[in-house]
Amino acid sequence: MAYAIFGEPRKGVLLGVDYGIAKEADLARVMARYAGSTLFLLLAFGVFGEAQQTGAGRSAQGVEFFPERLPNLKVEPLAVVAAKAAPSVSWWRKLLGLQAAPAEERTSMARQPAALGSSSFGVIYDPTQPGNPVVVPPIPVRKHGALPLAEYLQRKAVAEARRPGSFGPPQLTLFDYTENRAPLLPPRQPLGLTPTANFEGLGQQLVPPDPDLAAGPEDVIAVINSQIARYSKTGTQSNPQSLQQWFSNIVPTACAVGSCAIFDPKILYDSLHGRFLLSAISMDLSTFKTYFLISVSNGSTFAGGWKNWALEGSRNGTTQTNFEIDFTQMGYDNNAVYLATDMLSVFSDVFQYAKVRILKKSELYNPATTTLTYQDIWDLRNEDNSKATSIQPAILRGRPGSGTPPGILVNSATTANADFLTIWRIENPTGASPTAVRTAIRGLWPYDLPASIPQLGTAWRLDSGAATVLKAVVRNGILYTARNTGYTTEPTTITYDRIDLSSNKVTLQGRISNGNFFYPAFDVPASNGPGNNFPNKLISGTTTDATGSLTYPGLSEVKAGEDYYLAGNRWGDYFGASIDPTLGGLWVYGQYTKPRGSTSGVYATRAAYFPVATSPQFTDVSSSSVFYDAINVLRQWSITLGCTATTFCPGNPVLRSQASAFVIRAILGDTFTFPPTPYFTDVPATHQFFPQIQKMRELGIASGCTATTFCPDTPINRTEMAVFLVRGKLRALLGDDFSFPQTAYFNDVPSTHASFKFIQKLRELGVTLGCGTGAGFCPNDTVTREQMATFLYRAFLN
């Protein structure tokens, strides 16, 4: 692969690099851009002599360049090169050894129905025993987006001229569409104002870093473009390794010829079913073939074993294309995992279309699966027929059966001053013929590309990327998004949207004013409640301090930057955020600048945890109680109304009938169907909790205390509650056939215990830590109402 370098040799400064010179239009474009400069044509060769691709479609301003150190370099004025090109452009194709791009690379494929594909490349992996360290090759830096480069640069240039219209400290500007006026009150405070954990993450490796993070019951896992590591919740690092080591058992499949670049990592913790999900892209640097790399944990802990999969990215179903995947994003719902990716033409990296790959959880989460099937839907178009790009799959949070839509994905528009987002509903995602149903959400603040990012101490600006949705969360039928955007008065900022999926209306928008903000680290805690609000911790990258003054690049409210950054203008593409599945607060992860020293730029990463903050709901629950937040959150979501209008009766025992009501409300809310004919002789249709007990039996969560009775007024013990909770959480997907740790957690629950697997799973999921000091479970003890609140909060709401 060739690239052109433009600069002034006498100054030793590289003015620009344009990658992917693969067709005549590319050459004309770069010549026009760098008129008056000197052109250098270089070839990049791999170890086997093949031309290698190093990037495309992006200009890297200000990189140091010394042509005198390249004695064989031929320097010619641009006018001379242009004169050579005028009669014929074939000379440079001959020089670079390139052939004309195939027709299918230059035009978008026709839109097609879903196509079925499969992969048999799945291998078990133990991250506590990684392979030997390997040399990590540079990653390809590619432009991901549907915009032509000239238009992208022109719109960025317009954005550069904008300046914030107000002065003073940054603030959240809100507009409430349900009232058709700006809200009078700020968002409620579901999260603490200061972090209780704040520690260093992975240090500089490859550029850009693209940091992401996921929190499980015991572990926090952080990734950057080249590396992954496990952390305790107090910040102790263990098991650091490269992504090449992590995926070493499938690298021979994914990169069969050349060295293997692995990039664009994303990591999630699926709190619905207790699994970590790691995705990345591999590229064979000799053949340019790309694969989706997927790793899924066997359970809810880092050390419990994983399974790695390689799925060829260029295939649409079983049909081979000449395209590569880029900027893969990941999400999940109750039944499926969604990978959304941009498809680029090989060599020239020209955007072709967006694709969604659908994986069944029932296969992906089963370690015994030998063939992983998937469905592909591609060439998705917005309502104006423009190509959808950088599609963001949503993650599903809490109350999974209450107002839960099918798989939800969302993307922003690429047109200037657009006022809409596009939502995709994946109907029948695990069936034979899934479909993507499009809805345009209109009436938003008109937005455009964000301006580049200014930083203290230098005129050098960082690339802020496109106006892209970077986070999407569905909770209780509401879609929350966080995206990079630019406005006339706020050129480099973040926008938050709240969209009611039942009415397809935006109900609330917010943006951070008076500053420079990018890459939102965003998620929605259960403590946010069902109201029309955003969380109060809207963490992001920033070069603005609390007064609105310019600073070095850092992570807002977590870590200030310590110097400016000159090593290229790429500052990554996204930051990470994750709700803690047991504690309920928000983890965030992003990068900041370190002192440059003798280099042109150094970054580091930082993680922080913002705890839950709730207001009192009952007079008999002290704020010092370990159950305080869980009880308050249950009241917010109407899972409990208390034992009186003002009290909760935290120490009272929970009856089996009450436990049924709690579990069904936590999963489904109060709106659900149920069999009208009683299952149990002691629960007539007139019973207060008849609907919930019937639903428990219908769903297979509870089978009664005998074949014909339920014993509704009997206090429930901790063993029975373990069965209720685990079945309520996992049965719809896995039944009772779920994996669980074989070594007993508790000294009073041996492997011979009738409910051993349920109690083990409850502990692995972090729903219980045991009783007393944690050495025992107390399987026969009665469950109290305060204990029940914590069980439900951890099992179903986070």
Steps between C-alpha positions, in 0.01 A plus 500: 500500500635844416464831666597854412686730734494876455733737676779753496837321511692802617282529810508132582125506562242275348196703405277211415465133426232361277462123508324270262599658165322232306326675214531804276248700702712453810809635326312802366352565842830504684673703227233766528527502877877538513554733204827683547651231721758241412381147435675184613374164381595213729427131495438299816606136479445215742748232592400294198521791256127554460376857503345565843216724593572738784192717504257697288304814456640704786751783511756494781623856548834595650685169522879552493658395172865511391548417130876522535480174696354330193796513254318316223194721515429687180362847564306674228288815500129435479479683167737247347297209632178659381647547153589132492151411608326719244553284191433178683451384855611147426863579583438520871290185501790321332740654750291394799410160360129558544216371288172676443255446783234241413163641410341353813743705711389826344127458532278403785344157497125487464308475825428139584295300753683333787745228402606205715866416560703298747846448645660191650806692621440497877765415760501499882736755658631542855607864553681411821746296292577721197745399232846646466524873427486582132608794289197720449494648148371854438128522442358646180361848552196534279231756440164350594207689361282543197617853424751560221822639642465837325154557649613382843792744501291788366233459769768467766657822375168681541471361850850628583379858464224462759543608860286440809241771548518522880765536765535356848502140623375216279142395563236261374242665277171310492182511297197301611283413201222359718442849642616685187717719721834488676464305827521703818684235700832328425519121476456311826817376667517122454880496527746639753670829423853368550652162410579251777758326280736674257801310368745474213414275207701372206791711382590612151527229238376554145328811367210562518421330834116460483455418871199301619399334828250255647423421865387160621414378852868461592707640214551816302644425156665778300608492135686727262589443136784262579450374854259366761531472878298404803459731802358460845243760599767678700732524199741208534602384153553136404521288187607772252555363150483606139193435290727282283564281805132492593393390151815298427306175463299639206760733345613219263145500363449876491848588369609198303767672288643816654537663839178573685380846600220488760314823570171675585446299821166524682414331829163463674364317801160355416331539837186325372679166474829551680753491214788718387513572126819612328507590131778620272597509134793307357674590176754285320755762398596305190158407361294773678236240588302605810319292761267573787674363808258417782586376847231406754557401861359170624357676803506836670868505604825568317662178619211266420615427144409651163431384146645681197333510161615625159228602252600615154398862459500527121218246465138605488348176615696254283559746213858619469565871439816702444431717803656541844331569833576808709383673819302204631262583786323246722174474696253244628141434600332200666567256218773629270832679474533759222817603316461812286786584267596719207603322180792656313648409165833321516806720425319831457295471823204675341182461704247268333218435748421402858435143607342341807600148603262322739623223732270279706578510869383139533794397280756765595454446875525121477865385535408174325398678177715378210338700216393857564231620261422861422272716287623800301294802397686757290483818297268673745369838383366800687159642418657745251668200327844603624712210621483425870846493657658445842187327629494456878322193647334569834558305819194394700497602865269381778141372513559305179138399452343839567433696183794324336519562124688276258867565424551875475776669299541869423710727280535871442469663158791594277326795331575853615265654760299181533215493752446125525641171624419163345386214723511141379282234663619148427182298476523123559876519569548130575257374238555387144436841342581797725424844361619852581207739532596866463357798688619859465490695827457862394478836671847496658729799528655532150859374526815458293853368535679609817796734462848369569618518858715794616746439783697719735856597408487443125308588187499128416147358501384143551255323271152475653368260238152503350162579658460144624278325755755346738275362776146361490313357800144365515333496840129432551404584141702822489806549279779723633778608262825694538671635189767735370349808336571852384273806516543860390535614861659180635744375238649204692254343739288199596127453462278272709161383374212330678262325257174329585500184288125451530418837344824546301536850643796677652392612846816664633825632356807633673841630397800629691552870432802730516792267448654221299353157563530172312474119535226466765550232767133436562261247651168513684489365859185352653512781755413738216143371530232495232459880477583737217863557602863441416749385764690779675844362408555570131870420476693569180830593350568870536747784452297732720526554878229593751525868405470440128870567440714297259696207648700198388301194380351311795196315634244730661465467880753214495846609381631826356748487215864574582634624166395552141511227237672521161549137388256517210153640551321175585372501857310173464136439412317427826528468879348232725225486761324220688243462778631285784268194511518464879571853628284680244728802448679617185850402387666727241824461309688733267836649417695808597833650397824437685809727491657479154862477611711437191205372295225684320216357706423247771162378622389296799157370602300543818203316655262638762187384681208728592283332765122489518331791676130468592256704705306344791169335416402356840527630854617168649801446268814675624744653253772300680333169409684288241158442344411871476560561128345170387181569697474855364551381141228235539261772611599722206406219259177415692622146569406569860267758650607414854306330777327835575496830315817614679676185624669199342523259799853394398540217752168327429508157332401465134218257424507279191209697352677830564821363348305412186364852475847648548662280234230548236489877554879516469491310170172606338357793692125495562381444143507137386267217406452192717296176490153558651457142626674453837803269506487456878215407728613745771525801265151583370436767239398737780845485664679835515801362315319253274630658172861490614485145639334377180771670295775347713358156428442571130860616455637201688657715771303333780330161504335515842575343837308186392357386170173686567578770757717810514507576877455873438511600868816307586815712547749436223849384589827596333525176302154543349580861424820397320295273274241774433764758412724284282207355307347843463826628356616211281216260427363671189837464328670202664235317701663318791791398277743777596867487590606559861822478704564145615698593811265591786495865603335436838585255777133427572403422137695192386485368145247239615246769595183472290523867392880520483510622139251781568682626808835479321361695206345762728842557659681505166256764369574714806137497613606363840827510688379259767394562858704625793865507399416341165638157581148360512176552310251414779283308253212440743474853638191702422545786253423844642353787301824697502694197376238449232549858381871446446443164327258660253713810445804293408318230304262702283555876510870559438 
